């Protein structure tokens, strides 16, 4: 696999989502896809300045108030919402109350789950002889932030980090009442990316962090930044235009393990695809708690943590997450990967929040999919990469065939932007992949069955075991022209 490097991206190109995304840029180094990837914000929200100048003082004040009475809870919530409200307007029509609807203070159970995620040991697997880096997520965040904020004279980037957020499937896992599986750990660092030089500083800060995280006993003298990039970075993306200034550095190369997605965001027009993947949790107060408190988190002593839904209404988005409902805003802005994410939600038993509008949503997503992936080769590569990255493990593998058949049905009934032969070509591609997956599932099932028994003699007869036969798939003829089919 070649050395990954920053790529200048056109916003018309599609990603791998969530998420997280997780969900919009092509893969550049092998099978590395990212459905949760950001897509530009429907409300033109800028990921920035959820902290004011006095938020550390307010957080310390909240930490000192260990008793969680009803009055204290309301006071805590009011102070926290005001402290984390953006200093700039989200758009010209938003007022203060609408801004506060996007925010919510996490409960103790949610803060506890967040703490468990931050205490999780992340394994960043290296290629070749490079060792696996094992580090707690909270320590990785601290190291990267330290490198970004350190002076350039001491090897840092000399940049100010506005805030740090947890995004994607991990944020949904923290907020949901039931356990939500997640494949990647998505972190957002709010930084200024007003020039190309700042992108290079971000990249250098991340590689320097990886260098510091190398285990003891490794000969660091012979390790360069290029070799670290080759060993531990699976994808690098840079987007720089009028409405979007952000970059992505994906760490980890082992399929089946959680990769760490580091996003460095100045501005981003669309940051979600559906309401269930629109959550962002501001980590600054929790990181401050780790620095200031020697006591563990308990029900009577825990920091105030604020979450935001860039979808709009936090409580509405949380209801969709808990009830497994599919909803979005401005569906015409969703990139082509949104169609694949939508079918992934369907196969996991999500339902439309507004059934009357779902046909319109499907037509938008199908149209955008064929705009971003116009030819059959790009469609095949996208589908294969999506299956490779988002269906990992026995439970997910078993859903592949059902997922492809759902995708086939959605494309068949909602595609209105293609010529007839192009539509049949795409449907044949999806159907062929579905047959291939079904055949692989049957072969896997046969390989796990015990070997056939030996011949049995009874009642004057010799009985032989019955061998099961995998039927050869038949492909229906799709010829609709006047020429006779010769197949």
Secondary structure, 3 states (H helix, E strand, C coil): CCCCCCCECCCCCCCCCCCCCCCCCCCCCCCCCCCCCCCECCCCCCCCCCCCCCHHHHHHHHHHCCCCCHHHHHHHHHHHHHHHCCCCCCCCCCCHHHHHHCEEECCHHHHHHHHHHHCCEEEECCCCCCCCEEEEHHHHHHHHHHHHHCCHHHCCCCCCCCCEEEECHHHHHHHCCCCCCCCEEEEEEECCCCCHHHHHHHHHHHHHHHHHCCCCCCCHHHCCHHHHHHHHEEEEEEEECCCCEEEEEEECCCCCCCEEEEEEEEECCEECCCHHHCEEEECHHHHHHHHHCCCCCECCECCCCEEEECCCCHHHHHHHHHHCEECCCCHHHCCCHHHHHHHHHHHCCCEECCHHHHHHHHHHHHHHHHHHCCCHHHHHHHHHHHHHHHCCCHHHHCCHHHHHHHHHHHHHHHCCCCCHHHHHHHHHHHHHHHHHHHHHHHHHHHHHCCCCCCCEEECCEEECCCCCCCCCCCCCCCCCCCCCCCC
